[in-house]
């Protein structure tokens, strides 16, 4: 037979609990949170008394408020993390010495900081590529032919695309794309496209907010044009 040290998982002896409370009658004065969780039936026979029902309702509301507060705190922590990541990205973009530096900083942050599965930056022009950059350059006429509906507006969009559009934007990963978020790059006229994608077809939905992507695109709209080939 082995000795067993009591733990919180062991049932407590009701008599010991009662004896402790008798010796410490002010226990609940310093443990007010416990009062909301206690069940104290009101003597009213088989019927549920109004007082008991009111206490039950208040307890349910209290639990609901706790859950809401916990969710708000979780959202606040997530927003703080998002703010820190975004701040680091913006500072790195501002420190870029040329177009390749800026694009590399964007790809690195999206990949390592934000965990974005796929990123694509397109510029509309005549060069095949921008030296040292992961961005692609395509003729504007070709972009209009393949993704014309996506570059007509300056607003970000989320959801699924047709196979032809996906192959044009993500030629190396088209078979892996489930859903996308896209925003045109505009400085007077449309000069490019910023696109991110996820393997999950339901990750980027038409109903989700695009504040983050729009904000990044507005920064790029001000940084990139002076670095683009003329």
Secondary structure, 3 states (H helix, E strand, C coil): CCCCCCCCCCCCCHHHHHHHHHHCCCHHHCCHHHHCCCCCCCCCCCCCCHHHHHHHHHHHHHHHHHHHHHHHHHHHHHHHHHHHHHHHHHHHHHHCCCHHHHHHHHHHHHHHHCCCCEEEEEEECCCCECCCCCCEEECHHHHHHHHHHHHCCCCCEEECCCHHHHHHHCCCCHHHCCEEEEEEEECCCEEEEEEEEECCCCCCCCCCCCHHHHHHHHHHHHHCHHHCCC
